[in-house]
Amino acid sequence: MAAAGLLLDAGVVLAAVAVGGAIATRLDQSVIPAYIVGGVLLGPNGPVPSLRLVGSAEFIDLLQGLGVILLLFFIGLHFSPSTLVERREAVFRAGGLDLLNGLVGLAFGFLLGFTALESLLLAGVVYISSSAIITKSLIELGWIADPEAESILGLLVFEDIVIAVYLAIVAALALGGTGGVGGGGALTAVGVSLVVVALLALLAFRGTPVVERVLDTRSDEQFLVRILAVATLVGGGALYLGVSEAVAAFFLGAAVGGTTHADRVERVITSERDLYAAVFFFAIGLATDLSTLLPLLVPVLALAVVSGAGKLVTGYLGGRAYGLSERRSARVAVAMVARGEFSLVIAAIAVQANLDPRLSALAVGYVLVMSVAGTVLMSQSARVEDLAERFLAGRTLAEGPAGPETS
């Protein structure tokens, strides 16, 4: 009977994900909010008792972990070290401005009475943009071949590197290295985490030949099995040592991205990534208690407005640092607004560490608002471009809807 209950739970989860995804697609929105809302409605803390169909079972936790690993693996797959080298001055200038957004989350944390650690986690939630949502939108809107794409992707690469080190540190501080290193205090846990991150970075930059050989097989079935095996082993091993499995998956993806197998990975494993990632977002909703979230509605909206404005400003200035026109810099600004997977990974760390439940609820509500806002702003970017050009440059619109390219 226990097995039957787990299968029934699995069926409900998959049905809810399918329905939520269909609704989001019909509304031309990101699927992430739909998956989270589904988890909130059907989870153990749902607002309607008769709809509480899914418990927080172990298999959900396992699929959630696999979702994080595969999602970040794919983001790492598109990480390009050459981007940092070729345009390092522009990348670091734009990325340095972008870092200021974390101060908004830090300040809000202290205003809400969070501890220093909890405020530091909120800073990460607010700072990091959603690589998944932004990259998907770039492709759907046809921006991927435009000049602003280089600036947007450069900023995302910078953020990914910063967040990799950040996650290693905050996970060690929050969880105390309890994954298996045997204690020894937060300082020891941070030290171990940084060493592991350094080794993972070495794998990403120098381990390509080894990864190439491991994945070298003609069989798509064996190729899929090997990727899943390596990804889960590396992610699980990193977690055992007190490092976020997301960080390990990101660097592993970067190592695979430098091999000849990168395109094949996209073809063979994309469906598995999407399935596990969907369950990850659904599981975030399962762990969310509306009774905790609703009293935070005003702080969520206030944080969304302030941090959204901050991203618009730093994104615009980041575009200008790349030498883009006002209109194309405005596109960079709206693209960087969306928050998603990384922010929810940080929220999951807060839950695992038994920190103030308001923090994870605030993060979930914030991601819901910002993922929708980011998607809408990108789809309506022409209006934002017009406003930016009139307010910041005072030019006429005779140059056309996209404006001139500025080298």
C-alpha positions as CSV (number, residue, x, y, z in Angstrom):
1,M,0.0,0.0,0.0
2,A,2.9,2.3,0.7
3,A,4.1,1.8,-2.9
4,A,0.7,2.5,-4.2
5,G,0.5,5.8,-2.2
6,L,3.9,6.9,-3.7
7,L,2.8,6.1,-7.2
8,L,-0.4,8.0,-6.7
9,D,1.6,11.0,-5.3
10,A,3.8,10.8,-8.4
11,G,0.8,10.7,-10.7
12,V,-0.7,13.8,-9.0
13,V,2.7,15.7,-9.3
14,L,3.1,14.9,-12.9
15,A,-0.5,15.8,-13.7
16,A,-0.2,19.1,-11.9
17,V,3.0,19.9,-13.7
18,A,1.4,19.1,-17.0
19,V,-1.7,21.3,-16.3
20,G,0.4,24.1,-14.9
21,G,2.8,24.1,-17.8
22,A,-0.1,24.1,-20.3
23,I,-1.7,27.1,-18.6
24,A,1.5,29.1,-18.5
25,T,2.3,28.3,-22.1
26,R,-1.2,29.5,-23.1
27,L,-0.7,32.8,-21.2
28,D,2.8,33.1,-22.8
29,Q,4.5,33.1,-19.3
30,S,7.3,31.3,-17.7
31,V,6.3,27.9,-16.4
32,I,8.2,28.3,-13.2
33,P,5.5,30.3,-11.3
34,A,2.9,27.8,-12.5
35,Y,4.9,24.9,-11.1
36,I,5.4,26.6,-7.8
37,V,1.7,27.6,-7.4
38,G,0.8,24.0,-8.2
39,G,3.0,22.8,-5.4
40,V,1.5,25.4,-3.0
41,L,-2.1,24.4,-3.8
42,L,-1.7,20.6,-3.7
43,G,0.9,20.4,-0.9
44,P,0.5,19.7,2.8
45,N,0.0,23.4,3.5
46,G,-2.4,24.1,0.7
47,P,-5.3,26.6,1.4
48,V,-8.0,24.0,0.5
49,P,-7.8,20.9,2.8
50,S,-9.5,18.7,0.2
51,L,-6.9,19.6,-2.4
52,R,-3.9,18.6,-0.2
53,L,-3.1,15.6,-2.3
54,V,0.7,15.4,-2.1
55,G,2.8,14.9,1.0
56,S,6.5,15.9,1.2
57,A,7.6,12.4,0.4
58,E,11.3,11.3,0.1
59,F,10.9,10.6,-3.6
60,I,9.9,14.2,-4.1
61,D,13.1,15.3,-2.3
62,L,15.1,13.0,-4.5
63,L,13.6,14.3,-7.7
64,Q,14.0,17.8,-6.5
65,G,17.8,17.1,-6.0
66,L,18.1,15.6,-9.4
67,G,16.2,18.7,-10.8
68,V,18.7,21.1,-9.3
69,I,21.7,19.0,-10.6
70,L,20.4,18.7,-14.2
71,L,19.2,22.3,-14.3
72,L,22.5,23.8,-13.2
73,F,24.4,21.2,-15.3
74,F,22.7,22.6,-18.4
75,I,23.4,26.2,-17.3
76,G,27.1,25.3,-16.9
77,L,27.0,23.6,-20.3
78,H,26.7,27.1,-21.9
79,F,29.3,28.7,-19.7
80,S,32.1,30.2,-21.8
81,P,35.4,31.0,-20.2
82,S,36.4,32.7,-23.4
83,T,33.7,35.3,-22.8
84,L,35.4,36.5,-19.6
85,V,38.8,36.6,-21.3
86,E,37.9,38.4,-24.5
87,R,35.7,41.1,-23.0
88,R,36.9,40.9,-19.4
89,E,37.0,44.7,-18.9
90,A,33.4,45.2,-19.9
91,V,32.3,42.0,-18.1
92,F,33.8,43.0,-14.8
93,R,32.7,46.6,-15.1
94,A,29.1,45.6,-15.7
95,G,29.2,42.7,-13.2
96,G,30.6,45.0,-10.5
97,L,27.7,47.3,-10.9
98,D,25.3,44.3,-10.9
99,L,26.7,43.2,-7.5
100,L,25.2,46.3,-5.9
101,N,21.8,44.6,-6.2
102,G,22.8,42.2,-3.4
103,L,22.9,45.1,-1.0
104,V,19.2,45.7,-1.5
105,G,18.5,42.2,-0.2
106,L,20.9,42.5,2.6
107,A,19.3,45.8,3.8
108,F,15.8,44.3,3.5
109,G,16.9,41.3,5.6
110,F,18.0,43.5,8.5
111,L,14.9,45.6,8.2
112,L,12.8,42.5,8.6
113,G,14.7,41.4,11.7
114,F,16.6,38.6,10.1
115,T,20.0,37.5,11.4
116,A,23.2,38.3,9.6
117,L,23.3,34.9,7.9
118,E,19.6,35.0,6.9
119,S,20.1,38.5,5.5
120,L,23.1,37.3,3.6
121,L,20.9,34.5,2.0
122,L,18.3,37.1,1.1
123,A,21.0,39.2,-0.6
124,G,21.8,36.2,-2.8
125,V,18.1,35.7,-3.6
126,V,17.8,39.3,-4.7
127,Y,21.1,39.5,-6.5
128,I,21.0,36.5,-8.9
129,S,19.0,36.7,-12.1
130,S,17.5,33.6,-13.7
131,S,19.8,32.1,-16.3
132,A,17.1,29.6,-17.3
133,I,14.3,32.2,-17.8
134,I,16.5,34.8,-19.5
135,T,18.2,32.4,-21.9
136,K,14.9,30.8,-22.9
137,S,13.4,34.3,-23.5
138,L,16.4,35.4,-25.5
139,I,15.8,32.5,-27.9
140,E,12.0,32.9,-28.1
141,L,12.2,36.6,-28.8
142,G,15.0,36.3,-31.3
143,W,17.5,38.4,-29.3
144,I,20.1,35.7,-29.2
145,A,21.8,36.9,-32.4
146,D,21.5,40.6,-31.5
147,P,24.4,42.7,-30.0
148,E,22.7,43.0,-26.6
149,A,22.9,39.2,-26.2
150,E,26.6,39.3,-25.6
151,S,26.2,41.8,-22.8
152,I,23.3,39.8,-21.2
153,L,25.2,36.5,-21.4
154,G,28.3,38.1,-20.1
155,L,26.5,39.4,-17.1
156,L,24.9,35.9,-16.5
157,V,28.4,34.3,-16.7
158,F,29.7,36.8,-14.2
159,E,26.7,36.1,-11.9
160,D,27.2,32.3,-12.2
161,I,30.8,32.5,-11.1
162,V,29.9,34.8,-8.2
163,I,27.0,32.6,-7.1
164,A,29.1,29.5,-7.3
165,V,31.5,30.8,-4.7
166,Y,28.7,32.4,-2.7
167,L,26.7,29.1,-2.6
168,A,29.7,27.2,-1.4
169,I,30.2,29.7,1.5
170,V,26.6,30.2,2.6
171,A,25.8,26.5,2.4
172,A,28.8,25.8,4.6
173,L,27.8,28.5,7.1
174,A,24.1,27.5,7.1
175,L,24.5,23.8,7.2
176,G,27.7,23.7,9.1
177,G,29.3,21.1,6.9
178,T,27.0,18.5,8.4
179,G,26.8,16.6,5.1
180,G,29.6,14.4,6.3
181,V,32.8,16.2,7.0
182,G,32.4,15.6,10.6
183,G,31.8,19.0,12.0
184,G,34.7,21.3,13.1
185,G,32.9,24.6,12.9
186,A,31.7,27.0,10.3
187,L,35.2,28.2,9.5
188,T,36.4,24.7,8.7
189,A,33.3,24.0,6.6
190,V,33.9,27.2,4.6
191,G,37.5,26.2,4.1
192,V,36.6,22.7,2.9
193,S,33.9,24.2,0.6
194,L,36.4,26.6,-1.1
195,V,38.8,23.8,-1.7
196,V,36.1,21.7,-3.3
197,V,35.0,24.6,-5.4
198,A,38.6,25.2,-6.5
199,L,38.9,21.5,-7.6
200,L,35.5,21.7,-9.4
201,A,36.7,24.9,-11.2
202,L,39.9,23.0,-12.1
203,L,37.7,20.3,-13.6
204,A,35.8,22.9,-15.6
205,F,38.9,24.5,-17.0
206,R,41.3,21.6,-17.3
207,G,39.3,18.4,-17.0
208,T,37.7,18.4,-20.5
209,P,39.9,15.6,-21.9
210,V,39.0,13.3,-19.0
211,V,35.3,14.0,-19.3
212,E,35.6,13.5,-23.1
213,R,36.8,10.0,-22.6
214,V,34.2,9.1,-19.9
215,L,31.3,10.1,-22.2
216,D,32.8,8.6,-25.4
217,T,30.2,6.0,-26.5
218,R,28.1,5.5,-29.6
219,S,25.0,4.3,-27.7
220,D,22.6,7.1,-26.8
221,E,21.3,4.9,-24.0
222,Q,24.8,4.5,-22.5
223,F,25.5,8.2,-23.1
224,L,22.4,9.2,-21.1
225,V,23.3,6.8,-18.3
226,R,26.8,8.0,-18.0
227,I,25.8,11.7,-17.8
228,L,23.2,11.0,-15.1
229,A,25.7,8.8,-13.2
230,V,28.6,11.3,-13.3
231,A,26.3,14.3,-12.6
232,T,24.6,12.6,-9.5
233,L,27.9,11.2,-8.2
234,V,29.7,14.6,-8.5
235,G,26.6,16.5,-7.1
236,G,26.1,14.0,-4.2
237,G,29.8,13.9,-3.4
238,A,30.0,17.7,-3.2
239,L,26.9,17.8,-1.0
240,Y,28.5,15.2,1.3
241,L,31.4,17.5,1.7
242,G,29.2,20.5,2.5
243,V,29.2,22.1,-1.0
244,S,25.9,22.8,-2.8
245,E,25.2,20.2,-5.4
246,A,24.1,23.0,-7.7
247,V,27.7,24.4,-7.7
248,A,29.2,21.0,-8.5
249,A,26.7,20.5,-11.4
250,F,27.4,23.9,-12.8
251,F,31.2,23.3,-13.0
252,L,30.6,19.7,-14.4
253,G,28.4,21.2,-17.1
254,A,31.2,23.7,-17.9
255,A,33.6,20.8,-18.3
256,V,31.2,18.9,-20.6
257,G,30.5,22.1,-22.6
258,G,34.2,22.1,-23.7
259,T,34.0,18.7,-25.2
260,T,32.7,17.5,-28.5
261,H,29.7,16.0,-26.8
262,A,28.0,19.3,-25.9
263,D,25.5,19.3,-28.8
264,R,24.7,15.6,-28.1
265,V,23.9,16.4,-24.5
266,E,21.3,18.9,-25.6
267,R,19.7,16.2,-27.8
268,V,19.8,13.3,-25.5
269,I,19.1,14.6,-22.0
270,T,16.9,17.7,-22.4
271,S,13.7,15.9,-21.6
272,E,15.1,14.5,-18.4
273,R,16.3,17.9,-17.4
274,D,12.9,19.5,-18.0
275,L,11.1,16.8,-16.0
276,Y,13.3,16.9,-12.9
277,A,13.5,20.7,-13.0
278,A,9.7,20.9,-13.1
279,V,9.5,18.7,-10.1
280,F,12.1,20.8,-8.3
281,F,10.0,24.0,-8.7
282,F,6.9,22.0,-7.7
283,A,8.6,20.8,-4.6
284,I,9.5,24.4,-3.7
285,G,5.8,25.0,-3.7
286,L,5.1,22.0,-1.5
287,A,7.4,23.4,1.2
288,T,5.7,26.8,1.1
289,D,3.2,27.7,3.7
290,L,0.7,30.3,2.6
291,S,0.0,31.3,6.2
292,T,3.7,32.4,6.4
293,L,3.7,33.9,2.9
294,L,0.5,36.0,3.0
295,P,1.7,38.3,5.9
296,L,4.8,39.0,3.9
297,L,2.9,40.2,0.8
298,V,3.8,43.9,1.4
299,P,7.5,43.2,2.0
300,V,7.5,40.9,-1.1
301,L,6.0,43.7,-3.3
302,A,8.3,46.4,-1.8
303,L,11.4,44.2,-2.3
304,A,10.2,43.5,-5.9
305,V,9.8,47.2,-6.7
306,V,13.1,48.3,-5.2
307,S,15.2,45.4,-6.5
308,G,13.5,45.5,-9.9
309,A,14.4,49.2,-10.2
310,G,17.9,48.4,-9.1
311,K,18.3,45.7,-11.8
312,L,16.9,48.0,-14.5
313,V,19.5,50.7,-13.6
314,T,22.5,48.4,-13.3
315,G,21.5,46.4,-16.4
316,Y,21.2,49.6,-18.4
317,L,24.6,50.8,-17.2
318,G,26.0,47.3,-17.9
319,G,24.8,47.6,-21.5
320,R,26.5,51.0,-21.8
321,A,29.7,49.5,-20.4
322,Y,29.6,47.2,-23.4
323,G,29.2,50.2,-25.7
324,L,25.6,49.6,-26.6
325,S,23.1,52.2,-27.6
326,E,20.4,53.4,-25.2
327,R,17.8,51.2,-26.8
328,R,19.9,48.0,-26.7
329,S,21.0,48.9,-23.1
330,A,17.4,49.1,-22.2
331,R,17.0,45.5,-23.5
332,V,19.8,44.4,-21.2
333,A,18.0,46.1,-18.3
334,V,14.7,44.4,-18.7
335,A,16.4,41.0,-19.4
336,M,18.1,41.0,-16.1
337,V,15.0,41.5,-14.0
338,A,13.8,37.8,-13.9
339,R,14.7,35.7,-10.8
340,G,14.3,32.0,-10.7
341,E,16.2,28.8,-10.1
342,F,19.3,30.1,-8.2
343,S,17.1,32.1,-5.8
344,L,15.0,29.0,-5.1
345,V,18.2,27.0,-4.5
346,I,19.1,29.5,-1.8
347,A,15.6,29.3,-0.4
348,A,16.0,25.5,-0.2
349,I,19.2,25.9,1.8
350,A,17.3,28.1,4.3
351,V,14.7,25.3,4.7
352,Q,17.4,22.6,5.1
353,A,19.1,24.8,7.8
354,N,15.9,25.3,9.7
355,L,16.3,29.1,9.5
356,D,13.4,31.6,9.9
357,P,10.5,30.2,7.8
358,R,9.7,33.7,6.7
359,L,12.9,33.7,4.6
360,S,12.0,30.8,2.4
361,A,8.4,32.1,2.1
362,L,9.7,35.5,1.2
363,A,12.0,34.1,-1.4
364,V,9.3,32.0,-3.1
365,G,6.9,34.9,-3.2
366,Y,9.6,37.2,-4.6
367,V,10.5,34.7,-7.3
368,L,6.9,34.3,-8.3
369,V,6.6,38.1,-8.7
370,M,9.9,38.7,-10.4
371,S,9.7,35.7,-12.8
372,V,6.4,37.0,-14.2
373,A,7.6,40.6,-14.2
374,G,10.8,39.7,-16.0
375,T,9.0,37.8,-18.7
376,V,6.4,40.5,-19.2
377,L,9.1,43.2,-19.4
378,M,11.1,41.3,-22.0
379,S,8.0,40.8,-24.1
380,Q,7.1,44.5,-23.8
381,S,10.7,45.8,-24.2
382,A,9.9,48.1,-27.1
383,R,8.0,50.4,-24.7
384,V,10.8,50.4,-22.2
385,E,13.3,51.1,-25.0
386,D,11.2,54.1,-26.0
387,L,11.0,55.5,-22.5
388,A,14.7,55.0,-22.0
389,E,15.6,56.7,-25.2
390,R,13.3,59.7,-24.5
391,F,14.3,60.1,-20.8
392,L,18.0,59.3,-21.0
393,A,19.0,60.4,-24.4
394,G,16.2,62.6,-25.8
395,R,16.7,61.3,-29.3
396,T,14.0,60.9,-32.0
397,L,12.9,57.4,-32.9
398,A,13.9,57.8,-36.6
399,E,16.5,55.1,-36.2
400,G,14.0,52.3,-36.1
401,P,12.6,49.9,-33.4
402,A,16.0,48.4,-32.4
403,G,18.2,51.5,-32.8
404,P,21.7,51.5,-34.1
405,E,24.4,49.2,-33.1
406,T,27.2,50.8,-31.2
407,S,30.6,49.1,-31.3
